[in-house]
């Protein structure tokens, strides 16, 4: 039976989720779909192919997006509060100024993603990959970032206050003027990181590796 996922979406989130519950397909293809501004609260997009989809300003609060393919998707200004994006592929996605407060992105792939000004406060970001991502001015306060990989990422002026960064990899990352007040950096790898002008007041740096890091003007160490 032929199935058009966009037609099913037009029938509403309730119909879509009911269909997902009753029928299994190996792949649901919504590549390049234009869903800008769509009301998709509580939608079940687990494992859906949304590569290069336009979800700008979409309401995806409480959405299920675990293991979804969101490579190069446009999620600018999207509402993803409390969404489950565990193991989702968001490589090179645009999440500029999106709201992901309380979202679960554990083990998600955000390599090269645009997260400038994005709200990630109180998120579960354990083992999440942020290599070469732009997180300038992002809000990551009180986020769980244990073993997260920020190698080569831009975190200029990011708010990481009270974040749990134990055993995270921040090598070669740009943390200039970042807020790391009371962050837990136990065992963090910060080799060759740019910490110039950062605030580490009250931060825990037990066993942190700061070899070759630029610490000029840093507060708290």
Secondary structure, DSSP 8 states (H G I E B T S, - for coil): ----HHHHHHT-HHHHHHHHHH---S--B-TT-B-TT-B-TT-B-TT-B-TT-B-TT-B-TT-B-TT-B-TT-B-TT-B-TT-B-TT-B-TT-B-TT-B-TT-B-TT-B-TT-B-TT-B-TT-B-TT-B-TT-B-TT-B-TT-B-TT-B-TT-B-TT-B-TT-B-TT-B-TT-B-TT-B-TT-B-TT-B-TT-B-TT-B-TT-B-TT-B-TT-B-TT-B--
